Amino acid sequence: MSAPRRRGLLAVALAAVSIMVPIAALRGDSITLKNGAVYRGTVDQEDTLVSVFDTLKRIVVRDTKVAKIDRSDAEPSQDRFALVQPLEVHSGVMPSVVYGVTATPWDEFGRRHFECMGLIGPRSTRPVKIKMTQAINDLGPRTSRLRGVNGFWQAGIATSQIPKEVVLGILKKIDQKDVNQRLKVNRFLIQAGWYPEARAELERLAKDFPDQAGRAQLALKDVKASAAAEALAEIKRLMVAQRPQEALAKLRSFPTEGAAPEVLVEVRNLLNQTEAQAAEDKALAEAIRRAWDELPSEAHTAGRTWLVEMLQALTEAPDAVRGRFGPFKKAQADTSTTPEARAALALSGFVAGAEGAVTDLKTAEALWKARDALHDYLASNSEADRTTLLGVLQELEVLDPATNATKKLDVTTLVRIARAMAPPLRNAQDETPGKSKILRVRDDPNPNEPTEYAVLLPPEYHPLRSYPAVVALHSSAGPESAIKWWADEAAKHGFLVLAPEYNLRGQPRDYRYTPAEHAAVELALRDALKRFAIDPDRVFLGGQLIGANMAWDFGLAHPDQFAGVAIVSGLPAKYVWAYKANARRLPLYIAMGDLAPTETSLIFDLGKDLISRNFDVTYVEYYRRGLEDLPEEAPAIFDWMSRRRRDPLPKQADAVTARTCDDRFYGVVVHDFAARRAIPPEAADPLGKGIKPATIEVRANALNNTLYVNTAGLRQFDVWVSPKLIDFSKRAEVRVNGKALFKGLPPADLEPYLEDLRIRGDRQQVYALRVPVNLGGRP
């Protein structure tokens, strides 16, 4: 059929209607989780499982995660358009399994070419190639429906996945002389949140139908109010995403016309607060400068570069550093505070945080020297240089802000300094916000097979801020493809994206569950933690398709490294089935199409099992979708991630392991397994049968200052002890399988902490004592 003929049919057949979803009556229910997340749709509950269906997908969570359920029989208001698309096939059977999906972009008629592999019928075992043209036959502001033209297919799609220009083009094909259809187009645009387009349509409506001018003006008033409310919400999102300059620009240029009074009041308050804060920051910088000018000349000159660094930080990223000057600001009001004390509070607070601020100028100077030595230690590749720098750190003496007593520099102070400093491997040339860059891991133990990763920084990135990050595992198309999937929402939420290249050169672009693949991801993450301002407690893992296969495996194999794992169309295999217990402290977001291979028989049952154990698992099942990368899930995943953070040092944790590269769990670092407890990937059963993993249990008791470790299936390992779990100022004990392997006062040794920090780059998961364990032939 020719394009003009198709256009005519579509224009005639397009009619504005309000319709019910054919598969079920959709209610206006909602559930609110205890973390504040809200899901809307038809709510159902079966035993401990609570589900919400919104016509596109079903979201399943445990009832203990739900704060409240609001039920409503009212159907959510949606103005929809029925598109009569000429069909060649009107009936048939949907495939029971779908994978290998590819599709061209939607054209101006709401059609696309679609291909996949699939099984037709419940008893089919031979995959067939499916090719067809698909057409949108029901267009809604949030969800749409599609049909197969020359092959049978019925499914839904998020309208956000249809290019806006295609949707607008279709809407223009209605009868422009029909005022009711024009009004419904306008309601559609408002329900879709497309306020500029709705405003333009209302202005055209008033011009084309003078008798509707009054009605259009009333609607235009609502549109302007809604647009203003959305603009305010966007400003708040920018603030949370650490984009203060853009937020301030939007506050100053806020569209006041038609905005509700309460919105204008909030905007005015936010602008006043922001500008008042800027004035306070400027005054703070001036006060620091004055305090410096009042110092004796020798001190004034010696620390000039320190003053410049503090003032530069207050200029470039005041939100990141102003809290460090709290003790200094408090001292400003005390006229008895000497200039030396004020300068010391500013210097020490900046370099060691407000908790490390002291009034002793010599200590403040020592803290800066410690910062420089710590930076050089962490950045050095020379063992001899690190030995020298360790000596420098060990000789420094500082004043304890809690007791005012002089002491040698300790781990607690170094931790404060490390958390306040810029990343030790920072290179300004790597910092290109909004543009991805390929980096090579610096400290790669295998230079012949260099590990590379792509990185994308958020807008207004600054090395003194602290950002969440997602480690994005590609689906065999390379790191840049992973960056592309996550990029838009990462920018909106202020996330870094790290995309490791885990495929080895010359090997099939697949995931093979090998230690080499794990090493590539772990090395890339460690390198990024040392280069960029990443909050280790807000690092997430995610992937689609093959990358999601690895996300299942790598996440459960390294549960204490991540705040959560997002798995989009990933198939769990091998070690995943033996590692289910590792999800106890690791939140999981699992999204699948209900036509994906094994979705019902295996994956949903696995998700249900994890949910029933009261683990933090969110299961999302798309209706009539196959094994696809589901890009429409990105906004929901980022909302899910924004509500979670890692507990870096839980007082009680357990884990299992059955692979040599899965060797670090909550401070226990495995060196050797008992016989038949570690299984190589090529020998592992696809469903984990026969895997008998080693077990690890760690428990800290503050009452008797003891760390208990119980293991089975390990021969040699180290127990790393954190001063956050055990008080290093008192006698402590480390007991392994009931036997005391350390007993006494932990040594005041900086090297274990420094080496662990240098290697892993994790500034939040602090370990400062290593206890080696050799059980010999014991299981």
C-alpha positions in Angstrom: 0.0 0.0 0.0 1.4 3.4 -0.9 2.3 5.9 1.8 -0.4 8.4 0.8 -3.1 5.7 0.9 -1.9 4.6 4.3 -1.9 8.2 5.6 -5.5 8.6 4.4 -6.7 5.5 6.1 -5.0 6.5 9.4 -6.4 10.0 9.3 -10.0 8.8 8.8 -9.8 6.0 11.3 -8.2 7.8 14.2 -10.9 8.5 16.8 -10.6 9.8 20.3 -12.1 7.4 22.8 -11.9 6.5 26.4 -11.4 2.8 26.6 -10.8 0.1 29.2 -7.7 -2.0 29.0 -8.8 -5.3 27.4 -6.8 -7.6 29.6 -8.3 -6.5 33.0 -10.1 -3.6 34.6 -7.5 -1.3 35.9 -8.3 0.3 39.3 -6.7 3.4 40.8 -5.0 1.5 43.7 -1.6 2.3 45.0 0.9 0.9 47.5 3.4 3.0 49.5 6.5 1.2 50.6 8.2 1.9 53.9 11.1 3.6 52.0 8.6 6.0 50.4 8.3 4.5 46.9 4.8 4.5 45.4 3.5 2.0 42.8 0.1 2.6 41.2 -2.3 0.1 39.5 -4.5 -2.8 40.4 -3.3 -4.1 43.8 -3.6 -7.8 44.6 -2.2 -9.8 47.6 -1.5 -13.5 47.9 -0.2 -14.6 51.2 2.9 -12.5 51.8 3.3 -11.3 48.2 1.8 -7.9 47.3 1.5 -7.1 43.6 0.6 -4.0 41.5 -0.4 -4.3 37.8 -0.5 -1.2 35.6 -1.4 -2.9 32.3 2.2 -3.1 31.3 3.9 -4.8 34.2 3.3 -6.4 37.5 5.5 -5.3 40.5 5.8 -7.8 43.3 7.2 -7.1 46.8 7.0 -8.6 50.3 4.1 -7.4 52.5 6.6 -6.5 55.2 8.0 -3.8 52.9 4.6 -2.1 52.5 3.6 0.9 54.6 0.1 1.2 53.3 -2.3 0.1 50.5 -4.8 2.6 49.1 -7.6 0.9 47.2 -9.9 2.7 44.7 -12.5 1.4 42.3 -12.1 4.5 40.2 -10.4 3.9 36.8 -7.4 6.3 36.3 -8.4 9.0 33.9 -6.8 8.5 30.5 -7.9 9.9 27.1 -6.9 7.3 24.5 -7.0 7.1 20.8 -8.0 4.0 18.8 -6.0 3.7 15.6 -7.5 1.5 13.0 -4.4 0.0 11.4 -5.0 -2.3 8.4 -4.2 -5.8 9.5 -3.4 -8.8 7.4 -3.6 -11.3 10.3 -6.4 -10.9 12.7 -6.1 -13.9 15.0 -3.5 -16.4 16.1 -1.4 -17.6 19.0 1.2 -15.6 20.8 4.7 -17.1 21.1 5.3 -18.8 24.4 8.9 -17.8 24.5 10.5 -14.8 22.9 14.2 -13.7 22.7 16.7 -12.1 20.4 14.4 -9.1 19.9 15.2 -6.4 17.4 13.0 -3.6 16.1 13.3 -0.6 13.9 12.2 2.9 15.1 8.5 3.7 15.0 7.6 5.5 11.8 5.2 8.4 11.3 2.3 6.0 10.9 3.0 4.3 14.2 4.5 1.2 12.7 7.8 -0.6 12.9 9.5 -3.8 11.7 10.0 -6.4 14.5 12.0 -9.6 14.6 12.7 -12.2 17.3 13.3 -15.8 17.9 10.5 -17.7 19.6 8.5 -20.8 20.4 5.0 -20.9 19.0 2.7 -22.9 21.3 3.2 -24.4 24.7 4.6 -27.7 23.4 7.0 -26.3 20.8 10.6 -27.0 21.3 12.1 -25.7 18.0 12.7 -22.0 17.9 11.6 -20.2 14.8 12.4 -16.8 13.3 9.5 -14.4 13.7 9.3 -11.3 11.4 6.4 -8.9 11.2 5.3 -5.3 11.0 3.8 -4.1 14.3 1.4 -1.2 14.6 0.2 1.0 17.4 -3.6 0.5 17.6 -4.3 2.1 21.0 -2.4 5.3 21.9 -2.5 6.5 25.5 -0.7 9.2 27.4 1.2 6.8 29.6 0.7 3.4 28.0 -0.1 2.2 24.5 -1.1 -1.0 22.8 0.2 -2.6 19.6 -0.8 -5.4 17.2 1.0 -7.4 14.6 0.0 -6.4 11.1 1.2 -9.4 9.1 1.7 -11.7 12.1 -0.3 -12.2 15.3 0.9 -10.1 18.2 -0.8 -8.2 21.0 1.2 -6.4 23.6 1.7 -3.1 25.5 4.4 -0.5 25.5 5.2 2.6 27.5 4.3 5.7 25.5 7.6 7.2 26.6 9.3 4.6 24.3 7.5 6.0 21.2 9.3 9.2 20.0 7.4 12.3 20.9 7.4 13.5 17.3 5.7 10.3 16.2 3.0 10.6 18.8 2.4 14.3 18.0 2.3 13.5 14.3 -0.4 10.8 14.9 -2.4 13.2 17.0 -2.4 15.8 14.2 -4.2 13.4 11.9 -7.5 13.7 13.8 -10.3 15.8 12.3 -9.0 19.3 13.1 -12.6 20.6 12.7 -14.0 18.4 15.4 -13.8 20.4 18.6 -14.3 17.3 20.9 -11.4 15.5 19.4 -9.2 18.6 19.7 -10.2 18.9 23.3 -9.3 15.3 23.9 -5.9 15.8 22.3 -5.3 18.5 24.7 -6.3 16.3 27.7 -4.0 13.6 26.3 -1.1 16.1 26.2 -1.8 17.2 29.8 -2.0 13.6 31.1 1.3 12.9 29.4 2.9 15.8 31.1 3.7 17.5 27.8 2.8 21.0 29.0 4.5 23.1 26.3 2.6 21.1 23.6 -0.6 21.3 25.6 -0.3 25.1 25.9 0.4 25.5 22.1 -2.6 23.3 21.3 -4.9 25.3 23.6 -3.8 28.5 21.9 -4.6 27.0 18.5 -7.9 25.7 19.8 -9.0 29.2 21.0 -8.1 30.6 17.6 -9.8 27.9 15.5 -12.9 27.8 17.7 -13.7 31.3 19.1 -16.7 29.9 21.0 -14.3 27.7 23.0 -12.0 30.5 23.9 -13.3 30.8 27.4 -13.0 27.1 28.0 -9.5 27.1 26.5 -8.4 29.9 28.7 -9.6 28.0 31.8 -7.7 24.9 30.6 -4.6 27.0 29.8 -4.6 28.3 33.4 -4.5 24.7 34.6 -1.7 23.9 32.2 0.4 26.8 33.3 -0.1 25.8 36.9 0.8 22.2 36.2 3.9 23.3 34.2 5.0 25.5 37.1 4.6 22.7 39.6 6.6 20.4 37.3 9.3 23.0 36.9 9.6 23.3 40.7 9.8 19.5 41.0 12.6 19.6 38.4 14.5 22.2 40.4 14.3 20.0 43.5 15.6 17.0 41.5 18.5 19.1 40.4 19.3 20.0 44.0 19.3 16.3 45.0 21.5 15.5 41.9 24.1 18.0 43.1 23.6 20.4 40.2 23.3 23.7 42.2 24.2 26.0 39.4 21.5 24.7 37.1 19.0 24.7 39.9 19.8 28.4 40.8 19.5 29.4 37.1 16.1 27.8 36.9 15.0 29.4 40.1 16.0 32.8 38.8 14.2 32.3 35.5 11.2 30.5 36.9 8.0 30.9 34.8 5.7 32.7 37.2 2.8 33.2 34.8 -0.1 31.0 35.9 1.8 29.4 38.8 -0.2 28.6 41.9 0.4 30.9 44.8 1.9 28.1 47.0 4.3 27.2 44.2 5.5 30.8 43.8 5.9 31.0 47.6 8.1 27.9 47.6 10.1 29.1 44.6 10.7 32.4 46.3 11.7 30.7 49.5 14.1 28.4 47.7 15.6 31.3 45.8 16.0 33.3 49.0 17.5 30.4 50.9 19.9 29.6 48.0 21.0 33.2 47.7 21.3 33.6 51.4 23.4 30.5 51.6 25.6 31.9 48.8 26.1 35.1 50.8 26.9 33.0 53.9 29.5 31.0 51.9 31.0 34.3 50.7 31.1 35.7 54.2 32.6 32.4 55.5 35.4 32.7 52.9 36.0 36.3 53.9 36.1 35.3 57.6 38.7 32.6 56.9 40.8 35.1 54.9 40.6 37.6 57.8 41.6 34.9 60.3 44.5 34.1 58.1 45.6 37.7 57.8 45.7 38.0 61.6 48.2 35.2 61.9 51.9 35.9 62.7 53.8 36.5 59.4 55.7 33.2 59.5 52.5 31.1 59.8 50.7 33.4 57.4 53.3 32.8 54.7 53.9 29.1 55.3 50.3 28.0 54.8 49.4 30.3 51.9 48.7 27.4 49.5 46.4 25.8 52.1 44.3 29.0 52.3 44.1 29.2 48.5 42.8 25.6 48.4 40.1 26.2 51.0 38.9 29.4 49.3 38.8 27.6 46.0 36.8 24.8 47.4 34.3 27.3 48.9 34.0 29.0 45.5 33.6 25.9 43.3 31.7 23.4 45.6 30.6 25.2 48.8 27.9 22.6 49.3 30.6 19.9 49.6 32.8 21.7 52.2 30.8 24.2 54.2 29.9 21.7 56.9 33.6 21.2 57.7 33.8 24.8 58.9 31.1 24.5 61.6 33.6 24.7 64.5 35.3 27.7 62.9 32.0 29.5 62.5 31.1 28.8 66.1 34.4 30.2 67.3 33.8 33.4 65.3 31.2 34.3 67.9 33.6 33.8 70.8 35.8 36.9 71.2 38.2 35.0 73.4 39.2 32.7 70.6 42.7 33.6 69.4 43.5 34.2 65.7 45.7 31.1 65.8 42.8 29.0 67.2 40.4 30.3 64.5 42.9 29.5 61.8 43.6 26.1 63.2 39.8 25.3 63.3 39.5 26.3 59.7 42.5 24.4 58.6 41.9 21.2 60.5 38.1 21.2 59.8 38.7 21.4 56.1 41.3 18.6 56.0 39.8 16.3 58.6 36.1 17.3 58.8 34.2 19.0 61.6 34.8 16.1 64.0 38.6 16.4 63.5 38.7 20.2 64.0 41.2 21.4 66.7 42.3 24.8 68.0 46.0 23.9 68.0 47.7 25.4 65.0 50.6 22.9 65.0 48.2 20.0 65.0 46.3 21.6 62.1 49.6 21.9 60.2 50.4 18.3 61.0 47.0 17.2 59.6 47.7 18.9 56.3 51.1 17.2 56.2 49.3 13.9 56.9 46.9 14.6 54.1 49.7 15.2 51.6 51.6 12.1 52.8 48.4 10.0 52.7 47.6 11.2 49.2 51.2 10.4 48.0 51.1 7.0 49.7 47.8 6.0 48.0 49.0 7.2 44.6 52.4 5.6 44.7 53.5 2.6 42.7 56.8 2.4 44.6 57.0 0.2 47.7 60.1 2.0 48.8 58.3 5.4 48.5 55.4 4.0 50.4 57.7 2.8 53.2 59.1 6.3 53.5 55.7 7.9 53.5 54.5 5.4 56.2 57.4 6.6 58.3 56.3 10.2 57.9 52.8 9.4 59.0 53.9 7.4 62.0 56.1 10.2 63.3 53.3 12.9 63.1 51.8 14.0 66.4 48.4 15.6 66.7 46.1 16.9 69.4 43.1 14.7 70.1 40.0 16.9 69.7 38.1 14.9 72.3 40.7 14.9 75.1 43.1 17.7 74.1 45.9 15.3 74.6 48.8 14.9 72.2 49.0 11.5 70.5 50.5 9.8 67.5 48.5 10.0 64.3 46.0 7.1 64.4 43.7 5.3 62.1 40.6 7.2 63.2 42.3 10.5 62.1 43.5 9.0 58.9 40.0 7.8 58.1 38.6 11.3 58.6 41.3 12.8 56.3 40.8 10.1 53.6 37.0 10.8 53.5 37.6 14.6 53.2 40.3 14.5 50.5 39.9 14.5 46.7 40.4 11.0 45.1 44.1 10.1 45.2 44.3 9.2 41.5 42.4 12.2 40.4 43.3 13.5 36.9 41.5 16.6 35.8 41.7 15.5 32.2 39.5 12.5 33.0 36.8 14.8 34.3 34.5 15.5 31.3 30.9 15.6 32.6 28.4 14.5 30.0 30.9 12.8 27.8 32.0 9.2 28.2 35.7 8.3 28.3 37.6 5.1 28.1 40.1 4.6 30.9 42.7 1.9 31.5 43.0 0.5 35.0 46.3 1.8 36.5 47.2 -0.9 39.0 46.4 -3.9 36.8 48.2 -7.0 37.9 48.1 -8.4 34.4 49.4 -5.6 32.0 49.4 -8.0 29.1 45.5 -8.1 29.3 44.8 -4.5 30.3 41.5 -3.8 31.9 39.5 -0.9 30.5 36.2 0.7 31.4 34.1 3.6 30.2 33.1 6.3 32.6 30.4 9.0 32.4 30.4 11.7 34.9 27.2 13.7 35.9 26.7 17.4 35.1 28.5 19.8 37.5 30.8 17.0 38.8 33.3 18.1 41.4 35.9 15.9 43.0 35.0 17.1 46.5 31.4 16.0 46.3 30.3 12.5 46.8 28.3 10.8 44.1 26.3 7.5 43.7 27.5 5.3 40.9 26.2 2.3 38.9 28.6 -0.3 37.5 26.9 -1.1 34.2 27.6 -4.5 32.6 27.2 -4.5 28.9 25.2 -7.1 26.9 28.1 -8.1 24.6 28.1 -4.9 22.6 30.9 -3.2 24.6 31.1 -0.6 27.4 29.7 2.3 25.3 26.5 0.4 24.8 26.1 0.1 28.5 26.8 3.8 29.1 24.0 4.6 26.5 21.3 2.6 28.4 22.0 4.3 31.7 23.1 7.8 30.6 20.0 9.9 30.6 18.6 8.9 33.9 22.1 8.9 35.5 22.4 12.6 34.5 19.0 13.4 36.0 19.8 11.7 39.3 23.5 12.7 39.6 25.0 9.2 39.2 28.4 8.2 37.7 28.2 5.3 35.2 31.1 2.9 35.1 31.1 0.3 32.3 33.9 -2.3 32.5 35.0 -4.3 29.5 34.8 -7.8 31.0 35.1 -9.8 27.7 38.6 -11.0 27.0 40.2 -10.3 23.6 39.7 -13.2 21.2 37.0 -14.8 23.4 33.3 -15.1 22.5 31.4 -12.0 23.6 29.4 -13.8 26.2 29.5 -14.3 29.9 31.3 -17.4 31.1 31.4 -17.1 34.9 35.2 -17.0 35.1 37.6 -15.4 37.6 39.0 -13.3 34.8 35.7 -11.6 34.1 35.2 -11.0 37.8 38.7 -9.5 38.0 38.0 -7.1 35.2 34.9 -5.7 37.0 36.5 -5.5 40.4 39.6 -3.8 39.1 37.6 -1.3 37.2 35.5 -0.5 40.3 38.6 -0.2 42.5 40.3 2.1 40.0 37.2 4.3 39.7 36.9 4.6 43.5 40.5 6.0 43.5 40.0 8.3 40.6 36.5 9.8 41.1 34.4 11.2 43.9 32.2 8.0 44.4 30.4 7.2 47.6 31.3 3.6 48.2 28.0 3.1 50.1 26.0 4.1 47.0 27.5 1.9 44.4 25.1 -0.3 42.5 25.5 -3.0 39.9 23.3 -3.4 36.9 23.0 -5.0 33.5 20.7 -6.1 30.7 20.6 -9.4 28.9 24.1 -11.0 29.0 25.1 -8.2 31.3 22.3 -9.1 33.5 23.4 -12.7 33.6 26.7 -11.4 35.0 24.9 -9.0 37.4 23.1 -12.0 38.9 26.3 -13.8 39.4 28.7 -11.0 40.3 26.3 -9.3 42.7 25.6 -12.4 44.7 29.3 -13.3 44.6 30.3 -9.9 46.1 27.4 -8.8 48.2 29.3 -6.4 50.5 30.5 -4.3 47.6 27.1 -3.0 46.5 24.1 -1.1 47.7 21.9 -3.1 45.3 21.8 -5.0 42.0 19.4 -4.2 39.1 18.9 -7.2 36.8 17.0 -6.6 33.5 16.2 -9.7 31.5 19.0 -11.7 33.1 19.1 -15.5 33.4 20.4 -16.9 36.7 22.8 -19.8 36.3 25.5 -21.9 38.0 26.6 -20.2 41.2 23.5 -18.0 41.5 21.4 -21.0 42.7 24.0 -21.8 45.4 24.4 -18.2 46.4 20.8 -17.3 47.2 21.7 -16.7 50.9 24.0 -13.9 49.8 21.0 -11.8 48.9 20.1 -11.4 52.6 21.9 -8.1 52.8 21.9 -7.3 49.1 18.8 -5.6 47.6 17.8 -6.9 44.2 15.6 -5.4 41.4 14.6 -8.1 38.9 12.8 -7.1 35.7 11.7 -9.7 33.1 9.2 -10.2 30.3 6.7 -13.0 31.0 7.7 -14.5 27.6 11.4 -14.8 28.4 12.8 -18.3 28.5 12.2 -20.0 31.8 10.6 -16.9 33.2 7.7 -18.6 34.9 9.2 -21.9 35.7 12.5 -20.7 37.1 13.1 -17.0 37.4 9.8 -15.9 39.0 10.0 -18.9 41.4 13.5 -17.8 42.3 12.3 -14.2 42.9 9.4 -15.5 44.9 11.7 -17.6 47.1 13.9 -14.7 47.8 10.9 -12.4 48.6 9.4 -15.1 50.9 12.7 -15.0 52.9 12.0 -11.3 53.6 14.9 -10.2 51.5 14.8 -6.8 49.9 13.7 -8.0 46.4 11.5 -6.1 43.9 10.3 -8.3 41.1 8.9 -6.7 37.9 7.2 -8.8 35.3 6.3 -7.3 31.9 3.2 -8.5 30.2 3.8 -10.1 26.8 7.4 -9.1 26.6 10.3 -11.4 25.9 14.0 -11.4 26.8 14.6 -7.7 26.0 16.6 -4.9 27.4 13.5 -3.0 28.6 14.8 0.6 28.4 11.6 1.9 29.9 12.7 0.4 33.3 15.6 2.9 33.7 13.5 5.6 35.5 12.1 3.1 37.9 15.5 1.5 38.6 17.0 4.9 39.4 14.1 5.7 41.8 14.7 2.3 43.4 18.5 3.0 43.7 18.0 6.4 45.2 16.3 4.9 48.2 19.0 2.5 49.2 22.6 2.6 50.5 25.0 -0.1 51.7 25.7 -0.8 55.3 29.5 -1.1 54.9 30.1 -2.8 58.2 27.1 -4.8 59.5 27.5 -6.2 63.0 26.2 -9.5 61.8 26.5 -11.1 58.4 26.8 -14.4 56.7 27.8 -15.6 53.2 28.6 -18.6 51.1 31.2 -19.1 48.4 32.2 -21.8 46.0 34.6 -20.1 43.5 38.2 -19.0 43.9 37.5 -15.4 42.8 34.6 -15.0 45.3 37.0 -14.4 48.1 36.0 -11.4 50.2 33.0 -11.2 52.4 32.5 -8.8 55.3 36.2 -8.7 56.2 36.9 -12.4 55.6 39.4 -12.8 52.7 39.6 -16.4 51.5 42.9 -17.9 50.3 42.2 -21.6 50.2 39.1 -23.9 50.2 38.7 -27.3 51.6 38.4 -30.1 49.1 35.5 -30.1 46.7 34.1 -26.8 48.1 35.4 -24.6 45.2 34.0 -25.5 41.7 35.5 -24.2 38.5 33.0 -22.5 36.1 33.3 -25.1 33.4 32.3 -27.8 36.0 29.4 -26.0 37.5 25.9 -27.3 36.8 23.7 -24.7 35.1 21.2 -24.9 37.9 23.9 -25.1 40.6 23.3 -28.8 41.4 26.1 -30.4 43.3 27.7 -27.1 44.4 28.4 -27.3 48.2 29.7 -23.8 49.0 31.8 -22.9 52.0 30.0 -20.9 54.6 31.0 -17.8 56.5 29.4 -16.1 59.5 30.7 -12.9 61.1 29.3 -11.4 64.3 30.6 -8.4 66.4 29.7 -8.2 70.1 30.3 -4.7 71.5 29.7 -5.8 75.1 32.8 -8.0 75.3 34.6 -6.4 72.4 34.8 -9.6 70.4 34.6 -10.5 66.8 33.2 -14.0 66.2 33.9 -15.8 62.8 32.5 -19.2 62.0 33.4 -21.0 58.8 33.0 -24.3 57.1 34.8 -25.4 54.0 37.7 -23.0 54.2 41.4 -23.8 55.0 43.2 -20.5 54.9 41.8 -17.0 55.1 42.4 -13.6 56.7 40.0 -11.9 59.1 40.1 -8.1 58.7 38.9 -6.3 61.8 37.3 -2.8 61.6 37.6 -0.2 64.4 33.9 0.5 63.6 33.0 -2.9 65.0 35.6 -3.4 67.7 37.0 -0.7 70.0 40.7 -0.6 69.3 41.4 1.4 72.5 40.4 -1.6 74.6 41.5 -5.2 74.8 39.8 -7.1 72.0 39.3 -10.7 70.9 38.9 -12.4 67.5 37.5 -15.9 67.8 37.4 -18.3 64.8 35.3 -21.4 65.0 35.3 -21.0 68.8 39.1 -20.5 69.1 40.7 -17.2 70.1 43.3 -16.3 67.4 43.8 -12.8 68.6 43.5 -11.5 72.1 44.8 -8.2 73.5 45.1 -4.6 72.6 45.1 -4.1 68.8 48.4 -2.6 67.7 48.6 1.0 66.7 49.8 0.1 63.2 48.8 2.3 60.3 50.0 0.0 57.5 47.1 -2.5 57.4 44.6 0.3 56.9 46.7 2.1 54.4 47.4 -0.9 52.3 43.7 -2.0 52.3 42.7 1.5 51.3 45.4 1.8 48.6 44.3 -1.5 47.0 40.5 -1.3 47.3 39.9 2.4 47.4 36.8 2.0 49.7 36.9 4.9 52.2 33.8 3.7 54.1 34.6 0.0 54.6 37.4 0.5 57.0 39.7 -2.3 58.2 42.8 -1.8 60.4 43.8 -5.2 61.7 44.6 -8.4 59.8 44.4 -11.8 61.6 45.7 -14.7 59.4 43.9 -18.0 59.8 45.3 -21.4 58.8 43.0 -24.3 59.6 45.2 -26.8 57.7 43.2 -29.9 56.9 40.2 -28.9 59.0 37.0 -28.4 56.9 
